[in-house]
Amino acid sequence: MTIAAYQTMYESSIAFGIRKALIAEQRKAEMEAKIRQLQEDKADLERQVTELSAKCEQVKPREAERRAADEKKHSAEVDQLKRTNEQLKTTLEQMLSAPKK
């Protein structure tokens, strides 16, 4: 090979190396931007988790009270229906056992 061929090969390899370095630098910048965006998203999601956890803790006592009130109301209604049923049963038995005229 001649010196000119070596010179051309050298220049070509230098250009190739520079292109690769520029591409790597560009990709590095893109990845850094993506990392920043993902970190911002993560911080936002963590903030949302904190807010929702606080909201959940705030709702728990109210829902427990509501549930207890609903259960108490249901129990009272069931007791009332049982009493009514028992009264109707007693009345029916009295009517059936009464002597026919």
VOPAGU-2260 file (C-alpha; in pm, 1 decimal, decimal comma):
REM VOPAGU-2260
SITE   aa  ch    i         X         Y         Z
SITE  MET   A    0       0,0       0,0       0,0
SITE  THR   A    1     107,3     347,6     -73,6
SITE  ILE   A    2     133,7     631,7     167,6
SITE  ALA   A    3    -170,5     795,4       6,3
SITE  ALA   A    4    -376,0     481,3      74,0
SITE  TYR   A    5    -265,1     481,1     436,7
SITE  GLN   A    6    -343,4     851,4     458,1
SITE  THR   A    7    -693,6     792,0     315,5
SITE  MET   A    8    -752,0     499,1     551,0
SITE  TYR   A    9    -636,3     708,9     847,0
SITE  GLU   A   10    -863,6     999,8     753,7
SITE  SER   A   11   -1154,3     761,5     701,0
SITE  SER   A   12   -1102,1     599,8    1041,8
SITE  ILE   A   13   -1077,3     941,8    1207,3
SITE  ALA   A   14   -1405,2    1049,1    1042,9
SITE  PHE   A   15   -1568,0     721,3    1149,5
SITE  GLY   A   16   -1449,1     770,5    1507,7
SITE  ILE   A   17   -1575,5    1129,0    1515,8
SITE  ARG   A   18   -1916,5    1021,8    1378,6
SITE  LYS   A   19   -1941,2     748,4    1640,0
SITE  ALA   A   20   -1838,8     990,3    1916,1
SITE  LEU   A   21   -2100,6    1244,2    1801,7
SITE  ILE   A   22   -2370,7     975,6    1786,6
SITE  ALA   A   23   -2271,8     853,0    2133,4
SITE  GLU   A   24   -2281,6    1210,5    2267,2
SITE  GLN   A   25   -2624,4    1267,0    2112,7
SITE  ARG   A   26   -2758,5     941,7    2258,3
SITE  LYS   A   27   -2609,8    1030,1    2595,6
SITE  ALA   A   28   -2789,0    1366,1    2591,3
SITE  GLU   A   29   -3115,7    1194,9    2490,5
SITE  MET   A   30   -3079,2     939,1    2769,6
SITE  GLU   A   31   -3004,0    1210,7    3025,0
SITE  ALA   A   32   -3316,9    1399,4    2915,4
SITE  LYS   A   33   -3519,4    1079,6    2940,2
SITE  ILE   A   34   -3376,9    1011,1    3287,7
SITE  ARG   A   35   -3474,4    1362,6    3401,0
SITE  GLN   A   36   -3826,7    1316,5    3262,6
SITE  LEU   A   37   -3863,4     977,4    3432,2
SITE  GLN   A   38   -3739,4    1120,6    3761,7
SITE  GLU   A   39   -3998,5    1398,7    3736,5
SITE  ASP   A   40   -4268,9    1142,0    3659,3
SITE  LYS   A   41   -4155,4     933,5    3956,0
SITE  ALA   A   42   -4168,7    1233,9    4189,6
SITE  ASP   A   43   -4517,5    1319,5    4061,7
SITE  LEU   A   44   -4636,4     962,4    4114,0
SITE  GLU   A   45   -4488,9     953,9    4464,4
SITE  ARG   A   46   -4673,9    1278,0    4542,6
SITE  GLN   A   47   -4996,5    1123,8    4413,6
SITE  VAL   A   48   -4939,8     814,5    4628,4
SITE  THR   A   49   -4891,1    1034,8    4934,5
SITE  GLU   A   50   -5206,1    1234,7    4859,6
SITE  LEU   A   51   -5415,5     924,6    4795,6
SITE  SER   A   52   -5285,3     753,9    5109,1
SITE  ALA   A   53   -5379,7    1058,0    5316,3
SITE  LYS   A   54   -5721,7    1068,2    5151,8
SITE  CYS   A   55   -5768,9     696,7    5220,6
SITE  GLU   A   56   -5679,8     743,0    5587,2
SITE  GLN   A   57   -5924,2    1032,6    5604,6
SITE  VAL   A   58   -6206,9     826,2    5452,1
SITE  LYS   A   59   -6156,1     513,0    5665,6
SITE  PRO   A   60   -6309,4     647,8    5990,9
SITE  ARG   A   61   -6607,5     800,2    5809,8
SITE  GLU   A   62   -6676,6     476,3    5626,5
SITE  ALA   A   63   -6643,2     276,4    5949,2
SITE  GLU   A   64   -6899,1     505,2    6115,2
SITE  ARG   A   65   -7131,9     479,3    5816,9
SITE  ARG   A   66   -7100,5     102,8    5809,4
SITE  ALA   A   67   -7172,5      78,2    6183,2
SITE  ALA   A   68   -7479,2     300,4    6141,2
SITE  ASP   A   69   -7599,5      89,7    5846,9
SITE  GLU   A   70   -7551,4    -231,6    6045,0
SITE  LYS   A   71   -7738,1     -85,4    6343,0
SITE  LYS   A   72   -8023,1      28,2    6118,4
SITE  HIS   A   73   -8035,8    -312,4    5949,9
SITE  SER   A   74   -8042,0    -493,6    6284,7
SITE  ALA   A   75   -8324,6    -270,6    6408,6
SITE  GLU   A   76   -8520,1    -333,7    6089,1
SITE  VAL   A   77   -8467,2    -710,4    6115,6
SITE  ASP   A   78   -8580,0    -706,2    6480,9
SITE  GLN   A   79   -8890,2    -506,7    6389,2
SITE  LEU   A   80   -8973,9    -749,4    6108,3
SITE  LYS   A   81   -8925,8   -1045,2    6343,5
SITE  ARG   A   82   -9162,9    -888,3    6598,4
SITE  THR   A   83   -9419,0    -813,8    6328,4
SITE  ASN   A   84   -9386,4   -1166,5    6193,8
SITE  GLU   A   85   -9432,1   -1311,2    6541,2
SITE  GLN   A   86   -9742,8   -1097,6    6601,1
SITE  LEU   A   87   -9891,1   -1201,4    6267,5
SITE  LYS   A   88   -9810,1   -1563,7    6340,6
SITE  THR   A   89   -9981,6   -1540,1    6679,6
SITE  THR   A   90  -10286,5   -1371,7    6526,3
SITE  LEU   A   91  -10306,3   -1637,2    6254,5
SITE  GLU   A   92  -10280,6   -1918,4    6508,9
SITE  GLN   A   93  -10557,1   -1759,5    6715,8
SITE  MET   A   94  -10778,7   -1728,1    6410,3
SITE  LEU   A   95  -10715,3   -2087,5    6307,6
SITE  SER   A   96  -10772,0   -2225,7    6656,2
SITE  ALA   A   97  -11090,7   -2027,4    6720,1
SITE  PRO   A   98  -11400,6   -2247,4    6714,9
SITE  LYS   A   99  -11614,1   -2209,3    6407,1
SITE  LYS   A  100  -11971,0   -2093,6    6459,8
